[in-house]
């Protein structure tokens, strides 16, 4: 809730894309919500992995470890805007505040 409230001043709430039936356009609110949601889903998947004795341990499951690492790296790249084609592909918006960007980096990483 904190991140959503922190992004509200940077969004025009009367814009067409903010209307329930409007076309999608990336903005700060949906960018922050998407990135935090993605980071949380990857974390939940890693934490809830059954592992030994029911399945192979996380250390032994290299494909899962690499997949989780890749997902975390993609979120980090999107948050830092280090690879703009990724942000264009994910349709995430621009982060207007350096302090907001640094805070979301800390939360995701």
N, C-alpha and C positions, 0 to 999 in steps of 0.2 A: 504494500500500500504506500510505503514511503516513496518508492521510486516513481510510482504513478503520479503521486501528488507533486513530486519534484519536477515532473515534465510538463504539467498542465500549463504553466506560463508560456511555454514555447509552442503551443498548438492553438491554432485558430479554431475555436469550437463551432463557429458558424460556417466553416468551410463545407463544401459539398461532400468531401470524403469522410467527414465526421458524422454525417447523417446516417441513420440505420440502413437505408436503401441506396446509399451513394456508392460510387465506384471506389475500389481500393486505391489508396495512395499512401506510400510510406510516410510515417510521421514519427515523432520522438516517442510518443506513448506506445504505439504498437511495436516499435523497435525494441524498447526497453523490456516490455512484457514478453516479447518473443525470445529475446536473448536470455533473460533470467529463467523463463520457463524451460528453455532448451537445456541450460546448465543444470537446472534442478532435476530434469528428467534423466539426464545422463548420470548424475550423482545417485539418484534413486536406483537406477538400473545396476550400478556398480555395487551399491550397498546391499541390495536385495539378492544378489547372485548367491545361489545355494552353496556352491563349492563343495569341498570335501566334507563328508564322505559320500554324498549323494551324486556329485558330479566331479569332474576334475577341478582342482583348485584354481583360483584366479591366476596364480603364478604360472601354472602349467597351461592355461588356456590362452595362448599367445594371440590368437585371432581376436578374442574378446578384449584383451589388454590393448592391442593396437587400435581396435575400433573405438574404444573409450578414449584413448589418447588422441585419436584423430578428431573425435567429436569435440573434446575439450579444446583442441588446437583451433578448430573451426570457429568455435564460440569466441575464443580469445582474439583471433584474427578479425572477426566481425566487430567486436567491442572496440578494439584499438584502431580499426580502419586501416590496418597495415596492408591489406590486399583488396583494393577497391572493386575488382571484378567479382569477388565473393559477395561483397555487400550489394552489388548490383543484381547478382543472381538470386540472393535471398530477399531482395527488395526491402532492405532495412534502410532507415533514414539516417540523416546526419545527426551527430551528437553535438548540440550547441554549446555546452558548457564543459570546460576542461575539468572542473571539479566534479561535475556529474559523471563525466567519462572516467575519471580516476576512481571514483567511488564504485562504479559498476565494474571496473576492472578488478578491484579488490574483492567484490562480492563473487564474481565468477571464478576467480583464480584462487 
